[in-house]
Every structure is written in C-alpha cells, then in structure tokens.
Amino acid sequence: MKINQKLVIRITTLFFLSLFLWSCGPKISVRSIPAGNGPGDKLFLQAEENFQAKSYIKALELYNEYFYRFPHAPLAPAALLKTGAIYSAQNNYSKARYAYRQMIVKYPDSHFLPYAMLDILFSYYREGRYKEGIRYGDEIPDNKISSGHIIRKYTIIGDAYMAMGFPLDAVYAFTAGYKKSKTPENKLIMEKLKTAIHQLDSQQIVSLLNRMEDPSPAGYFMFELGLKHAKEGKYKNAVSVLSEFIEKFPEHENTQEAVNLIEEFNTQIGYERYTIGCLLPLSGRYKAFGNKALKGIELAKWQFDSSGFHPSINIIIKDTASDPEKTALAVKQLSEKNVAAIIGPMITAQSAAREAQARQIPIITLTQKENITDSGDYVFRNFLTPSMQVKAIVSYTIENLGLSRFAILYPDEKYGTTFLNLFRDEVMAKGGEVVKVESYDSAHTDFATPIKKLGGIYDKNTEAVVDFDAIFIPDGPDKVGLIIPQLVYYDVKDIQLLGTNLWHSDKLITMAKKYIQGAIMPEFFFEEKSSEAVREFVNNFENIFKEKPGFIEAVFYDTAMILFQTISQPDTHSRALIKEELMNMDAFQGVTGLTSFNQNGEAVKKPCLLKIKADGFVEIKDW
C-alpha cells in the first residue's frame, strides 16, 4: 500500500503539537489528515474523522482495526500513537503505555518514536510515579531525539524532581536541558530553572557555580546567591556577590535590581548587635515621664544582664527635649553609633519614625499618635492606644454587663474628640446605641450646662430623665473628680461610669470616692495583679528605686526586654532580621500582658479592666 510521505511528516508535526496540548490537561485537538487512495487510507480517514468529532470510543475501534489489518502500512505506528494519545488524555495511562511500547518495539525506526517515549515519560509524571518516570527518562538517549524533544524530556524530569521536593536534582535536569537545547523553548526551561534555584541554600548554589561552564544560567545562580546571603543576614557577602554579578553580567535582566539591593544592603552593614538607642524627653515639660521611662529601661537592662547568658547590653540615651528637630538629629547620631534598634520616643514619635525608617533602623515607639506605624515597615508601636481602650470598654459593657444605651460627656479638645469618635463607632459596631453626646470646655470647673442637657433638665422644675445605661467620660482625674459629683447633684445617677486609663489614679478616688464606686477603666499595667511576673517586677523596682512603678515604667520595661531578647536570637544578624523577628514574634509575656505585633507593626495587646472599689482598684477577672 502506498501513501504520500508528506502525510507521515504532517502526522508527526501535528502529533507533536497535540502532545503539548495534552500536557495542559486531558484534551485532544489536532487537525484532520488528508487520506490517500488505498482501502487502508480510507479506514484511517474514518478514524481521524471520529477523532476530530471527539468520538473517541469509535476512533479507538477504527485505529485498532487499522493497525491489525495493515500492520506494515506507513501509518500503522501513527495508529498506535493515536491510540495511546486517546488513552493518555482519558487518564488511562497503563493502556496508553501499552500502546506506545507496542509502537516502540514493532517500529523502532519510526519517525514517531520520540513522541511515544516522551508520552510514556509524561504519563508517569501525570500519575505521580515520579521515580519510575525519572528512571525511564534517563533511558531515553539524547542522540535519538531532536532539540525540542530534549528540552521536553529534561523539563518533565526536572518537574518530577521538584514534585518530590528535590530542587538540587531538578536544577541538574533543567540545566542539562538548557545546555543541550538552543531552541526558543529554552526560555520555558530557564523559568523553571530559576524557580528551582530559588529553593536551594547558599552552599548548594556555590557548589554549582564552581562547576558551571555555561554563562547564561550562571547569572541567575549568582543573583540568587546574593539574595540568599542577604536573607541569612550576611550583607557583606551579599554585596560582594552582587557586585561581582553586575561586573560579569552588565546586561542581565536582574542587574538593575542588584544595583538597588546593594544600596539597601549597605545600610545593614556595620551595626552593633548589642547596642540599643533610647530616645526620651529628659528635659522640658515632659521630663518627668522621660525619667519614669528610663527607670523601666534600666531595670530591664539590669535583669537581662544578670542572666549571664548574653553579652551585656549597651544603651545609648539621647534627650529629645520633646523637640522634633532634636529628635531627628538624635536618630541620625544613633545611626552613626551603629545601634541595632531604638526604643522611644514618647512625644516626638513622628520625626523619629521617619528618620529611623529612612535609615532602616527598627524602632519601637511608645505613643498614642495616630498612624505612627504608617511611616514604614521598620516602625513599631507598643502602647495603650485609644482604640485598644475603647474596644475593651465597649466589649465588656455590652457583652458582659448587657448594657446597650450610652451617653458621652467629653472635653472639646483633641483627646476628647478622638475618644468620642472611637467610642461612638465601636458602640454602633457592637450593636449598641449612643443616645446622648455633650461636650464641655476643659478650662471650666462648672459642668452644670452639659450635665443638665444629658439629663433633659431645661428649667428648675424639670426632673432629670436618664435614658442611658452608662456614661463615658474621656478625661483625667482633675476634671472627672469634679464632674462625677455634679452628675449626682443633678440626679444623673444609678448608671455605669466608664473612663480611660487616666482614671487609674488615687487622686480620682480622693476627689469623688462616694460617687465613683464601681467605675470601670482599661489599663495595661496593674501593680496588684496576681501574676508572678508582675510581682517580681514590682519588688525589683521598689528595691532599686525605692518607689512603686506605674504604667510608663512597666511598658518601657517590657519594650526593652522585647528588644533585648530579639537581638540575642541567633539569627538576628542584621537590622532587617531584627525587624522580621519582631514582626513574627510569638506573644511576649510581659508585665503589661501578652504582646505581639501585627503586619503593620502595631502591638496586639489585650488591656486589663479595673473597677474602683472602696479606696482602691480591683481587677475585673471575667474579662
């Protein structure tokens, strides 16, 4: 039986195209093939027509009939190949391999031989039988297949190694395919090679580079090695490798990125691991707070150094004087001293955060200023924010006490309006209702007018109507101590009193003891808390400084201990790694509670809630 030789070649080409289509999923898509004039050709044409119509069962029947009736015809191997292809597309890989092996054995000189071998290899991969596939692929001789087939072979073998979790072996396979094939398809294998390289460690990459002759993939190996060194905190090594990379591969696609990385990595070189900077207002109007904070840091250093497990901590203290320009200059000076990280400041946090971020120095600020961590990924905050306080108060009063109707009496200034907006939004979010809102001038001492409005009192003959369950007053003890008795005087009473952490003051009890009982407020630090950590902290502080610690001392103590423990970790070889360690820190058990940081650098903390009872404060246990 005679058949046009071009037909055989065209089947070869079309099948090769279909093979790549099948690699994306179980679908078959090839064009029809023109038939010759013999009876076998008409039968093959019928099989092709059913094949194109997706009548695969009928197509299989006709291909099989053709093969058994015309085993010596030029298209007999093609019939076996199409039979295997249909089974492969239907995920019946054992039958597919049987058809392909028949073709290989019976027609060893066929043009279709490489396709059959490659689809056997691919069938093992699709079944997840990676080891068998790799063994079979190794038996396919490269000198028997074309350049396109070579890249296909090594791509499948490399993919199998990757699926098994052996990226080094995958690199060998992808590299072999890249070297032996110079077809346009080598761009695909290069992408796979880069993925595999990314999963190697630095020692494996160095070993491969020492034996690599082809400069094309070598550039990717060098670039990845630089990244690996940086990830390990070895920034000097990273800069050295990337500089060599730029010199050897000036036109590489990653060259500009390498230039940018070198500039970034240079900022990480030369820092003093156990040296911490500290920004505090030790002069000016806030110096009292600065001195409290310093005592907390000093106690943390004494306790950490006393363990003897790590080098002694060196603390460089800078006075900000609560001045933004002095603060920015202090950060610059600390950078020149190569500090590992910075604690503070309290008042001028924004200027410090901007400067520290620009110099890529991790900084933990202690401030209530809004959006402070938006300055960048090196900026953290560990403080009791208005949002934390409001969430705690509202959650407890609504969910635990069952209250739902609230009034707000606030000072008409930034502190008051900040808490007003946060409280109102949180109440609404929790399903409660703010029924009354009144403001007052913080310069006044008589609050009769706003209190009368809250009680619906418009003349001397009107009785107060209290239509709310609780009242929130965000102000300090000096003003709240005057307001609470006046509330009672105008019969705005028998309601739950709610405040901020400023209410945690003995002065408030002194001023309004009779009327303030049962008032609730949030706090981070309660010196009478029953935990062992708090008792030890309080005892040590009193023994050293001969006074009791408060929230400022406690939160700076915790912040210092967080940084001390972070820099002493074995993998924190750079400021960047200190930053990552802080970001991924497990909840730190401190005297102000559990502390971790979210992805924005904000502290994740749960305040405790305190209630005024008799002459003091007690912790609310069911919170």
N, C-alpha and C positions, 0 to 999 in steps of 0.2 A: 504494500500500500504506500502510495507516495503522498507527501504533504509538503507544502511550501516551508522552506527552512525559516523564513521570516516569521512564520506563525509560532514556531518554537521559541524564537528570541523574544517575541512580543509577550508570550505567556510568561517567560522568565521575568521580564520587566514588570508586567502587571502584578505578578505574584509578589515580587519584591516590594511593590508599593502597598499591597494588601497586608503584607506581614507587619509593616509599621502601623497600619491602621488597627490591626488586631492587638498590637501592644498597648493600645489605649483602652481596650475593652473588648468584650465578645461581640464584635460586629464585623460583617464581611461586606466589602464594597469594591468590586472590580468591574471593568467594562467588559462587554461581550467580545468574543473572539470570532473572527470570520472563519468559516469552515472550508475544507477542501471539497473534492468531488467524490471521494470514496464512501462506502457504507459506514466505515468506522468514523469518518469525519462527521457524518450526519448524526450519529449517535452521540458523539462528543458535543456537537452543537446543541442537541436536546438537553444534555446535562448542563451546559452553560446557560441555556435559557431558563431552566428551573433554578439554577444557582442565582441568576440575576433577579428572578422573581421571588427570591427568598424561600423557595420551596425546597428546603434543604434535605428533607427526607427523600423526596423524589430524586433530587440531584445526586445524593449518595447512591441510590439504587442504580442510576444510569452510569455514574462514574465507575462503580464496581463492575457493572455489566461490560462496559468498555474495556476495563483492564483485563478481565478474564477472557473476553473474546479476541482481544487484539493485544496480547502481552508484548509483542515485538514491534508494535507501532511506535512512531516517534512521540506520540502524545501519551503513551502508557505511563511514563513516570509523572507526567503532568496530572493524569487522573488520580494517581496515588497521592500526589501532593495536595490536590484539591480535596480529596477525601480526608486527609489528615488536618487540613485547614478548617474544614467544617467541624470536625470533632473538637479541635482546639478552641474554636470560637464558642462551642457549646460547653466548654469546660470539661469535656470528656477526654482528659489528657492521656490516659492509658491507651485508648483506641487510637488517638492521634499519633502517639509514638509508634504504635504497631505499624500504622500505615507508612510513616516516614522511614522506619527501619526496613520495611519491605523494599521501599524505593532505593534506599542506600545499598542494600545487599544485591538487588536484582539489576540495578542500573548505576554502577559505581562511576561510570564516565558521563553521567547525565549533567546537563547544564544546571539542573535543579538541585544538585547535591548540596551545595552550601545552604540553600533555603531550608531543606529538610533538617540538616544538622542544627541550624540556628533555632528552628522552631522546637526541636527536641529540647535544646538548652533552655529556651524561654518557657516551655511547658513545666519544667522542673521549678523554675522561679515562680511561676503563677501558682503552683501547688504548695509553695513554701518548703519544698525539698531542696534547700539551698546547697547543702553539702554534696548531694548527688549531682546537682546541676553544675557545681564548680568542677567536680571530677570529670564530668562529661565535657565541659567546655575546655578543660586543659588538654583533652584528647583530640580536639579539632585542630588540625595543622594549619598554621597561618599561611603556608605556601600553597595551600589548596583553595584559598578563598581570596576574594578581591579586597581592596582597601575599605570599601563600605561595609563588607561583611566583617572585617577585622574589628572595626570600631563598634559594630553591633555586638560581637562576641564579648569584647572586654567590658562593654557597658553593662551587659547582663551579669557578668561575673562580678564586677565591682558592686553593682546593686545588690547582689546576693550577699557579698561580704558586709555591706552596710546594714542590710536587714538582720544579719546575725550579730551585729554590734562589733565588727572588726574593721574600724576605719583605716588602720595601717595597711591591712591586706587589700582593702578597697583602693587605697592610693596606688599601690603597686599595679593593680589591674588597670585602673584608669590611666595611669602614666604609660603603661605598655601600649594601651590602645591609642593614646595620643601620639606616641612616638612612631608607631607603625602605620598610622593613617594620616594622610595630609589632605583629606577631603574636607569639604565645607562642614561635614558633620562633626569634625573635631571640636567645634565650638560647644556643642552639647556636652561632650565628654569633659571639656575643660570646666564647665559649670559644675558638673558632678564631682570633678577632682577638687575644686575649691571647697565644696561642701564637706568632703571627706577630710581635707587638710584642717578645716576648722575644728574638727573633733580630736585632733592629735594633741599631745602635750609637747612642750618646747624641746625636750630631749629627743623625741622621735623626729621632729622636724629637722633638728640639727644633724641627726644621723643621715637622714635622707638627702639633705643639701650637700653633705660631704661626698655623696656618691652620684650626684646628679650631673649629667653632661648636657642635657638639652636646656638652653637658657629660657625657653618660653615658659614652662611651668615653674622654673626656679624663682622667678619674680614673685609669684603668688606664695611660694613657700617662705621666702624672706619676709614679705609683708606680714604674713600670718605669724611668723616667729616674733616680729616686733610687737604685735598685739598680745601674744602670749606672755612675753616678758612684762608688759605693762600690767596685765591682769594679775600677775604674780607680785606686783609691786616693785619689780626690778627696772626702774625707769631709766637708769644709766644704760643698762643693756639694751633696753627698747630703743633709746635714742641712737645708740651705736649701730644697731642692726638696721633701723630705718634710714639712717644717713647713708650706710653702705648700699642699701636698696635704691635710694634716689640716685646715687652715683652710677650704679650699674644699669639701672632701668629708667632713664630720664623720661622716656615716652610711655611708660606703663600707665594703665588706667587708674592705678591707685597712688601714683606719685604725688599728686596734689594733696590727697588725704594724708599721706605720710608727712608732708611738709607741715600741715596743720597739727598733726598729732605730736610731732617733735616740739613744736612751740608749746603745746599743752603739757607735755610730759616734763619739759624743763622746769615748769613751776612746781613739780613734785619732787625734784631732786634736792637733796641737801637739807632736809628738815631734821630737827632734833626730836627724836621719838618721845622722850620722857620730859619734854619741856612744854608747859601749858601756859598760855597767856590768860590774863584776867583783867577785865575792864570793869571798874567800879567808880561810882561817884564818891570819892573820899574827901572831896571839898565841895563847897557850895551848899545849896539849900537841902540837898538830898544826902548829905554826908552821913547822917545817922543810919540811913538804910544801907549805904555802902559799907559802913563798919560792921553792921549786923551780918551782911552777906560775907564779908571777909572772914569773920569768925567761923561761919559754916564751912568755908573752903579750907581754912587752916585745920579744923578738926578732921575733915576728910583726909587731908594730906598726912596728918599725924597717924591716923588709924591705918591708912593704906601702907605707909612706910613701915609701920610697926610689924606688919605681917612678915617682912623679910624675904618674901618670895620674888620681889621685883626690884629693879634699881630704884633709887629714891627719886621722887617726883620733884622737878624744878619748876617753880611757879614765878612767872614774871608779871608783876602787878603794875597796871597803868591807871592813873587817876583821870577819869574823863571830865570831871568837874561839871558833869551834865551839859557839856558843850559839844554840839555835833561836829564842829571842825576839829576840836581837840581829840574827839573820839576817832575820827577818820585817820588823823595823824598817828594816834596810838596803835591802830591796826597796822598801819604801814611799818611802824617801828617794831611791832611784834613779828611781822613778816620777815623783817631783816634779821631778827633774832632766831629765825627758823623754827618758830613754835609749831607743835604738832596740831594744836587746836586752841580755841578760845572759849572762855566762859564769860558770859555777860554780853553787853551791858544791861542795865535796867531801864534807864531813861532815854538814852540816845541810841536806841537799838537800830533804827533805820539806817543811819550813816555807817554804823559798824557793819551791818549786814551787807550793804552794798560793797563796801571796801573788802570785806572778807570773801565775798563771792567772786569779786574780780580777781583776787589773789588765790582763789581756790583753797581757802583755809576753812576747815569745819568750824562752825561757831554755834554754840547753844545760847540763845538769847533768853532773858528772863524778863518778859514784858507782856503787857496786855495790849499793846498796839496792834491794830488790825492789819491782817495780810502781811505780817512781817516775813513769813517764810516764802512769800511770793518772790522775794529777791533772788532766789536760786536754790539749786539742789545742795549747796553746802551750808545752808542756813536752817537751823533747827530752833524750836522753842519749847521750853519746859516751864510752864507757869499756869496758874489757875486763871483761865480766861473767862470773860463774861459769859461766853457761850456755854462753857462747861458748867458754870454755876447755875445758869438758868435751866439748862436741861435737867440737872439734878433736882432742883426745887420743884419744877413743874411735874416731872415724872413722879416724884414721891407724893405730892399733894393730890394729884389726880388718881394715880394708880393704887396708892396705898391708903390714903385718907379718904378717897372717894369724893373730893371736892371738885366743883366744876365751874363756879362763878367767882370771878376775881375782880378786884379793884387795884389800880396802880396809882400811887402818890409818889411823884418823882421830882427831884430838883431840876430846874430848867437850865441845865448845863450839859457838857458833853458826856460826863459819866452817867448822869441820869437818863439822858435821851438814848444812849447806847443800850442800857438795860431795859428801858421802856420798850424799844422796838424788838429786842430779842425775846423778852418775856411775852409780849403780845403774840408774836409769831409762833412761839413754842406752845402756848396755851391753845391756840387755834389748831396747830398741828396735832395736838393730843386730844382734840375733840371738846375742849373746854370753851369758856366764853369770858371775855373781858368786858364787864358791864359798865365800869366807871373808870375814867382816867382824869387825873388832875395834876397840875404842876404847881410848884411854888418857887419863890425867889430864895436861893440859898443864903442870901445875905440877911434875910429876916429871921426873927425868932418867934414871931406870932404867925401861926398857921391856921387861924380861925377860918379865913375865907375859903381856901381849898377844902378844908375838912367839912365845912357846912355844905358845900356843893356835893361832896361824896355822900353825905347823909340826907341830902334833899331838904336841907333846912334853909328857908328863904326869909323867914322873919322869926321873931321871938316866940310866936305862938305855934310854930310848926315843930312837930316831933320828928326825930330822926327816923328815916326808913332805910334800914341796912339790907339791901337786896343782893349782897355778895357774901361768899363763904370765907374769903381770905383777902388780905391786902398785902401788896408787895411794895416795899419802900427801899429803893436802892440808894442809900446814903450812909455816912459814917455815924459813929456813936454820938457825937456832939449834937447833931441835928435830930437824929432818931430819938435820943433821950428827951428832947423837948416835944417832939411830935406825938409820941405814944400817949403821954398823959393827957394831951389836948384831945386826942381821939376819944378817950374815955369821957372826958368832960362834956363833949357834945354827943354822948350816947352812941358813938360809933364803936361798939364793943361786941364781945362774945364772937369774935372772928379770929381766924388763924393769922398770926403775924408772920410775915416772910421777909427775909433780908438777904444781903450779900455777905461775903466773908468779913466785911468791915464790922459786922455786928458781933463778931467774936472778940469782944472787948469787955473787960471788967468795968470799965467806965460806964458802959451802957446799963449794966445791972445796977450800978451805984445810982445813976440818974433816974431810972424808971423801974426799979425792982418790982414793985407791986403790980405794975401794969404789963410788964414784958414777959411774964412767965409763959412757958410753952412756945415761945417764938423759935422759929426754925431758920437755920442758915447753913450754907455749904462751907466746907473748909478742906484744905489738903493736909494740914498737919494739926493733930490734936495731941498735946503732950501727955494727956492722961489715957491715951489709947493703950489697950492691954497687950499689944504685940511686943515680943521680946526685942525686936529691932528698935522700936521707939523708946522703950525703957533704957536700953543700952546707950542710945544716942543722948537722951536727956541726962542720964547720970554722968557720962563723959563730959558733956558740955558744961554742966554745973561744976564739976570738979576742976575743970581747966579755967573757965571764965567767971566762975562764982556768980552766975546768973542763969535764969531759965531761958531756953531758946524759944523762938517763935517761928512763924511760917517762913519768914525770909531766911533765917539761919538754916532751917530744915531743907528748903528747896534748893538752896545753893550747895548744901552738903550733899544732897542726892545727885545734883548735876555734876559736881566734882567727882564723886565716886563713879558715876556712869562713864565719864571721860577717862578716869584713871584705869578702870577695868578694860575699857575699849582699847586704849593704846598698848596695854600689856598683853593683848591677844597675840598669838604667834604669827598670824597672817597679816597684821596691820603694818605693812612695810612702807606705806605712803599715806598721804593725806586723803587721797581718793579712796583707799581701802578703809581708812578710819570712817569716812563718810558712809561707805557701804555697810560697814559693821554697825554703825548707829542705826541706819535705815532698817537693817534686818535683825536688830537686837530683840531677843526674847524679853518678855516682860521683866523688867528690873525691879526687884523687891527692895524698895527704899522706905525711908521713914515717912514719906508723903504718899505711900501706896505703890501700886504696880505702875510702872512706866514703860511705854514703848513709843515708837514714832511711826506715823503713817507715811505714805509715799510723798506727802507734801512737807514732811519734816515737823509736823505738829505733834505734840505729845498726846498720847492716848492714855488718859487717866480717868479714874472714877473718884470724884470727891467724896469725902465722908459728910454726913449731915449731923449737925449739932442742934441740941434743944436746950433752952435756958430752963434750969430747974433750981429753985431757991437762990443760993448765992453763987451758982456756978453753971457750968455747961456739962452736958452728958451726951454721949454718942448715941445716935439712933441706930439700933442694932438690926432692925428688919429692913434695912435699905440695901 
